[in-house]
Amino acid sequence: MLSSLIRHFAGLRAVIGVAAGLLVFLTTVPTHAWPDRPVRLQTPFGAGGGSDAIARIVADRLSRRWGQPVVVENKPGADGFLAVTEFLQARDSHFLLFGFMSLVTVNPIMHQKMPYAPGELLPVSPVVDGVITVVTNPATNLNSLADLVEAAKAKPGALNFATVPGGGHFGFVDFQRRNGISLTLVPYRNPIASIADLIENRIQIAVMPLSIVLAQVQAGKLKLLCVALDRRAPATPEIPTTREAGAPYFRVLGGLGLFAGPETALKLREKIARDVAEVVGDRDVSDRIIALGEIPRSATPHEFAEQLVEQARWYADMAAANDIRPQP
């Protein structure tokens, strides 16, 4: 699986450029005049959540910077396939995709057939590093990952969990294997719906983005055990990382980023990335993003592409080690 995925991402590496050079899809659109009309920002998530809020914060600031409206369009569902398909069909330099990094890192592992090739989504810039947490109901009396392992070993199969598809699920499956434990996965069509069951203690563990559970944690209804990062999250500096909790291998890489279509010139992507860096670097914007439970981030298209390739390899290795197989 790993070798096939690496071949799959060879196109992405060629597109974004490394030592072997750059494969750039050039257009005749003059970058100095861009944008000369409203910009559409397609997203694969529904309205009203933390990711949507970040998209709208960034869109508002880019609109001010560009002097043109930046309109957020929500098209959730099907692991992002609906949003990506519509985006790529548009072939419009004024149409950008603001989506999960997993669209080009995890989706190719999880799906045998996809309506797009990862290399068609040209990296522009990351916007946030995602923060995945291990969270529990306070009634479980679990205070750490060590407590979780001990409880799971004492009563095999008694604890159950929910998670979001992708990196969080991969990471927690790997964590269970390494510690010789097995929790029961409770599937949810919408992972956000699992939070109500977690609050009622119908499920005991959730592996979720901090942005989804932060308000309930702050209200004392849920308890964070750790964040699956190498550094503590700015929104919850008192919560240890998985490394500090004794599981340095338990990292969840990902977040949200901006992508362009395959007809977009590299110079235009570089211009947009510089504008994103200015927006994300603004203190007010970064504070608002942190308050939503994420970590602001920006980079050049080349740096972003390298980040995506690293993540793709990370998850391919993890899938192989845990026999995680793609859906037909």
PyMOL commands that set and color helices and strands:
alter all, ss='L'
color gray80, all
select helices_A, chain A and resi 2-16+31-33+50-66+78-90+102-105+107-110+118-120+138-140+145-154+167-179+191-199+210-218+266-280+283-291+301-321
alter helices_A, ss='H'
color red, helices_A
select strands_A, chain A and resi 39-43+70-74+95-100+122-129+132-136+160-163+184-185+205-209+223-227+255-260+295-296
alter strands_A, ss='S'
color yellow, strands_A
deselect
rebuild
show_as cartoon
